[in-house]
Amino acid sequence: MSTDCAAPSPPRSPLPRGAEGDTGGDLAVLAELAAEGAVTVEIGGQGSWDRFDEAAEALRGRRISGKAVLEVVTQ
């Protein structure tokens, strides 16, 4: 049995492959296009931020399609 341990993989980026640097401008354009109705955004699930784990698992397991919208409520 080997005692060598492989180094852990670096954390995965939430950005698509090849996306580097500041993507704020791109996101602003996308949000504007969605607001104008030029692109559609499918919302597959919506719920409280407290249910993040459930939403993430549903997305990973492909039980919902589209986006998961999580509501953040400040008190």
C-alpha positions as CSV (number, residue, x, y, z in Angstrom):
1,M,0.0,0.0,0.0
2,S,1.4,3.4,-1.0
3,T,1.6,6.2,1.5
4,D,1.8,8.8,-1.2
5,C,-1.1,11.2,-1.2
6,A,-2.0,13.2,-4.3
7,A,-2.3,16.9,-3.8
8,P,-6.0,18.0,-3.6
9,S,-7.4,19.5,-6.7
10,P,-7.8,23.3,-6.7
11,P,-11.3,24.6,-6.1
12,R,-13.4,24.8,-9.2
13,S,-14.2,28.2,-10.5
14,P,-17.9,29.1,-10.9
15,L,-17.0,30.8,-14.2
16,P,-17.2,28.9,-17.5
17,R,-13.9,27.5,-18.9
18,G,-12.0,30.3,-20.6
19,A,-13.7,33.1,-18.7
20,E,-10.9,35.1,-17.1
21,G,-10.7,38.5,-15.5
22,D,-13.6,40.8,-14.8
23,T,-16.9,39.5,-16.0
24,G,-19.0,42.2,-14.4
25,G,-19.5,44.0,-17.7
26,D,-20.7,40.8,-19.4
27,L,-23.1,40.1,-16.6
28,A,-24.5,43.7,-16.8
29,V,-25.1,43.2,-20.5
30,L,-26.8,39.9,-19.9
31,A,-29.0,41.3,-17.2
32,E,-30.0,44.2,-19.5
33,L,-30.8,41.8,-22.3
34,A,-32.9,39.7,-20.0
35,A,-34.8,42.8,-18.6
36,E,-35.5,43.8,-22.2
37,G,-36.8,40.4,-23.1
38,A,-34.1,39.8,-25.7
39,V,-33.1,36.6,-23.9
40,T,-35.1,34.4,-21.7
41,V,-34.0,33.0,-18.4
42,E,-35.6,29.8,-17.3
43,I,-36.1,29.6,-13.5
44,G,-36.3,26.0,-12.6
45,G,-36.6,26.5,-8.8
46,Q,-37.0,29.2,-6.3
47,G,-36.6,29.3,-2.5
48,S,-34.9,30.6,0.5
49,W,-31.1,30.9,0.8
50,D,-31.5,28.6,3.8
51,R,-32.2,25.8,1.3
52,F,-28.9,26.3,-0.7
53,D,-27.7,22.7,-0.2
54,E,-31.0,21.4,-1.5
55,A,-31.0,23.7,-4.5
56,A,-27.3,22.9,-5.3
57,E,-28.0,19.2,-5.1
58,A,-31.0,19.5,-7.4
59,L,-29.0,21.4,-10.0
60,R,-26.1,18.9,-9.8
61,G,-28.5,16.0,-10.1
62,R,-30.3,17.6,-13.0
63,R,-33.6,17.4,-11.2
64,I,-34.3,21.0,-12.2
65,S,-33.4,22.7,-15.4
66,G,-32.7,26.4,-15.7
67,K,-31.6,28.6,-12.8
68,A,-32.2,28.2,-9.1
69,V,-33.2,31.6,-7.6
70,L,-32.4,31.9,-3.9
71,E,-33.9,34.7,-1.9
72,V,-31.7,36.4,0.6
73,V,-33.7,38.2,3.4
74,T,-32.0,40.6,5.7
75,Q,-33.5,41.3,9.1
